[in-house]
Amino acid sequence: FHGIVSQGMLCSEEELGLSRKAEGIMVLPPQTALTDPLPAVLGLDAPVLVLELTPNRADCFGMLGVAREVAALTGCPLRLPEMTVTEEAGRRIQEFIEVELLDPGLCPRYTGRVFFDLKVGESPLWLKTRLLAAGMRPVNNVVDLTNYVMWELNQPLHAFDLDRLAGKKILVRRAKDGEHLVTLDGVERILTPQDLVIADAEKAQGIAGVMGGEASEVAPETRTVFLESAYFSPVNTRRTAKNLGINSEAALRFGKGLDPESPPAALDRMAHLLAKLGAGRTAAGVIDLYPRPVPARQVRMRAERVNSLLGLDLEPGYMAEILRRLNFGVSQEKTGVF
């Protein structure tokens, strides 16, 4: 410019695609060498695992499911994420929110936690780079953590700004015929009674398992959130997402069918990470509405039949070991029968 050679330019996080907004240029760590490649500095040069999953392997939409497979293949022990939770004993969750599950057929299990004294802001660089590697754009530390936990545990989460919920109440119900809701993508949706919604005392605030509503999204001024972690009917979620033309990460996972035992663990993981970032405190207690618990399934299998189907010649003991590595309980009745 004006006869001076320019070897580059200074960029903001917004220009680099690392955040939605930025006040000025991005400031790198003081120890960064001038010749370091930017992807290496930001941690964007790490390997990314790309899987082409068959419809029956929805468990591998999360890193924990992939790790379980690797553990079974290699014999290495499965290492679970840290989920230690520090609750504020003086602030019970019942002081913040009341939840009613009005349609257990479409939502067999609904759980939630409350986080308060939040400091909503930019996520740390490690969190942003992980989400960018997964193809998701960072929003803020609270929303980013919900997405991070989803990619870890394969359990979608949704955070509601509790101060924007009328009556401090959550109702899991069917939509009213013709009910309107503006979703997070800014589009107004017209719902039908076949759609399940998450509503407050006055109106719908989110489409269950598909997308949250714009009116209760987490913003910089948010100080208290109700975090939802649930198990929604796969068939109904697929139908709603298809009818509304929404292809969200949550709808993809709920539509395939998730583990109804996973929701509480995802809440604890979120609470642990939020505390690790110093971004908020956790109210004591968990909302867990599970009126008809799904019993654990017992499957009887014969080693001879398995080998016949697979075209292999595996020993019964090796089959049992693989199942144990996958965290299944194994009871061997007699040789070759489980």
N, C-alpha and C positions, 0 to 999 in steps of 0.2 A: 504494500500500500504506500503510495507517494514515494516510490523508488526504494522502499525498504523491503527486503525479502522476509516473508512470513513463513516460518516453519510449522506453524500450527495455530491453534486458538485455545482460549480458556473456555471451558464448558461448565454449565450448571448441571446439577443432578437431573433436572427436568430435561435438558437437552440430551443427556446421556440415556434417558429412559429409566432412571433409577427412582424417580419420584414424580408425583403429579404436578407439584409446584416447588419452586425454589426461589429464594430471595436473591441469590447471587451465584458466583462461581463455586464449584465444588472444591473444598479444601481437603487435600490428601494428608495422611499421617506425616509428621515432621521427618521421620527417618526414611521416607521414600526417596530413592535415588532418581535423578533426572532421567536416566536411561531405562528405567524399569518399564516394561510394557504395561499399559493400563489394565488389561484383563488379569494379569498376574497380581497386580496391586489390589484389585477389587475382588479377587478370588473367583473370577469368572472363567478361569482356565482349567478348572477341575473337570474330571470326566463326568459325563451325564449318561445315565443308563436309560436307553430307549427300549421299551418292551412292546411287542405286538401280542396282546392278550386275546385268548379265546373267550367267548361269552361266559364260560363256566368258571373263569378264574378272576372274578371281580375282587377277590381278597388281595391280589397283587397290584391293585391300584394304590396301595400304601406301601411305604418302605418296610414296615414291619412284616408284611406278608411276604415280600421279596426276601427279606433276611431270614424268615422262617424256612423258605425253600432252600436257600443257600446252606443253612444249618443242617437241613436234612440231607443234602447232597454231600457235604464235606465232613459232617460229624462235629463241626465246631459248635460250641454252645451258643444259644441265642441270647443276645444281650438286649434287655428291655430298656426303653428310655426312663430317665428319672422322673418319678411322679410324686415326690414328697410335697405335701401341702401344709402350709402354715395358716390356720384359720384364726380370725379375730374373735375370741370367745365372747366378748361383750356385744357383738353385733350378729344376731341371728338372722338367717335368711328370711324367716317369716316376717321380720320387721320391714322388709323391702318389697316383697312380692307375694301374690296369691296366684296359684295355678290350678286350673280345672281342665281335666281331660274329658271332653264330652263325646269323643268318638274313638274308643279304643280299637275298633275294627280297622280304621285307617291309620291309627297311631298306637300300636301295642305298647310302646314304652316311651315316656317323655321325662327327661331329666334336665336339671339346670343348676347353675351356681350364680351367685351375685358377687361382683367385684366393685369396690368403691374406692374413693380417693384416687381416681385414675388420673394419670398424666399422659394424655393422648398427644402423640407427636411422631416424629420420624423414627423409623425402625433403625436399629444398628445395621452396619454394613453386612455382617454375616447373614442376617435374616433376609435382607433385600436380595443378596446374591443367590441364596438358596431358592427364593421364589422366582427370580428371573430365570434361573436355570430350569425351573419347572414350567416356564412359559406364563407366569403370572406377574402382573405389574404391582409393585408395592403401593399401599394406600396409607396406612398409619400403623403404629405398633400393635394396637389391639386387633384390628382386622387382619393384619399380616400374620399374627400369631394363630388366629383361627385357621387360616389357610395352611400355615406351616404344620399344625397338628393334623389337619386333614391329610396332608401328603405323608405324614409320618405313620399315622394309625388307621388311615382309611375311614375316618369318621368325620363327616362334615359337621361344622359348628356354625352357629349364627349368634351374633351379639346384638341385642336391642338396647338402645339408649333408654334406660329405665325411666328417666324424668320425662320422656315423651310418651310414655304409655298411660293412657287414661285410666284412672282408678287403681294404678299400680297393680294391674291384673293381667294375667295371660289366660286366654281361652283357646283350647285346641278344638276347633269345630269345623263343620262344613260351611262353605261360603253360602251367603244368601243369593238367591237368583238375581243376576244382574248387578251384584256388588262390584264396586270399582276399587282398584288398588294401583297406585303408581309404584312400580318396582324399582330396584336400585339402578337399572339401566335407563331410567327416566321415561319408560313407556307405560301408558295407562292400560291396565288389563281389566277386562270384563269377565267376571267369574260366574260359575254355575254351582249348584249344590253338589256336584260330583267332585269339586275341588276342595281339598282340605286347606284351611288357613290357620295362621297363628294370629289371634286378634287380642286387642285390649278390651276394656269395658265398653267401647263405643264402635270400633271398626277394625277391619282386617289390617294387620301390620306386616304380613308376610305370607307367601305361598309355601306351605309346608313341604320341605324337601326339595324345593325348586329355586326360589329366590326371595330375598327379603324385601321389605318395603322401604321406599325412600324416606318416609316420614319419621322413622325411628332408627335411621342409620347412625353409626358412631361418627361423631364430628369432633373437631378440636376442643370444643367446649364441653364435651361429654365428661361427666364425673362418676356416673354409676351405670353399670350395664348388667343386664340379665343375659347369661350365656346359655343358649339352648343346645342340647345334645340329645338326639332322639333316634328312634327306629320307626320309619314310616313304611307303609305298605308299598312294596315294589311295583305292583301292577297299577295302583292308583297314581303313584308318582310318575310313572312312564306316561300314563294317559294324560295327566294334567300338563306335563312338560311338552308333549307332542301337540296337544290342542292349542296351547298358548305360544308354541314356537320358541320355547326357551331351551337352550342347550348349555346348561350350567354344569360346573364340576360336581356340585352337590346332587343335581338331578341324575347325572350319569351314575354316581355311586349308589344313591338310594334306589334308583330304577333297576339296578342289577341285583339288589338284595344284600344287606349287610348283616353283621352279627348283632342280635339284640342285646348281647351282654357287653358290648363295647362302649356305649354312651358314657357311663360313669368314669371310665379310665381316661377318656378324652378330656373330660372336665378337669380331672386332677392334673393331667399333663399341662393344660392351659394355665391352671392356677400356679403350677410350679414355674413355668416359663415367665409368666407375668411378674412374679415375685423376683425372679432372677434378673429381669430388666429393671426392677425397681419402679414399675409403672402402675402399681395399684395393690390394694389389699383384698383379701378374700373373706367374705362373710362366713360365719360358722354354719355348717349344715348343707345338705344337698336336697333338692327337690327330686324325688324319684317315684313317678307314677307308673306302676307296672301291674295292672289289675289281674292279668292272666299270664303269668310267667311261662315262657316257652321251655318245656322240659328238654334236658339233654338227650340227644338221640343215641340209641345203642344199635350198632350195625354188626351183624354176624357175618363173618367172611371165612372162606376156606382157601388155604394156600393153593391147593390144586386148581381150584376154579380161577383164582387170580392169575396163575401162570398160564392157564389155558387162554384166558382173554388177552393177556399181554404178549403171549408168544415167548415167554421167558422161562427160566428155571431158577427161581429164587428160593432160598431156604426159608422156612417159616420163621426162624429166629431173626433173620435179616429183615423180613417184612415187619416183624414186631418192633425192631429197633428203629426202622424208618418212621413208623407211626409214632413212636415215643418222641423222636426228634421233632416231629410236627406238632408236639404237645397234645397228642391224643392219649387218653387213658387206655391201656391195653390189658385185657384179661384173657389169658390163653387157657382155654378149657382142656384141650388135649392137643396132641401133635397136629399142627396144621390147621387148627380151628381157633378163631378169635371171637 
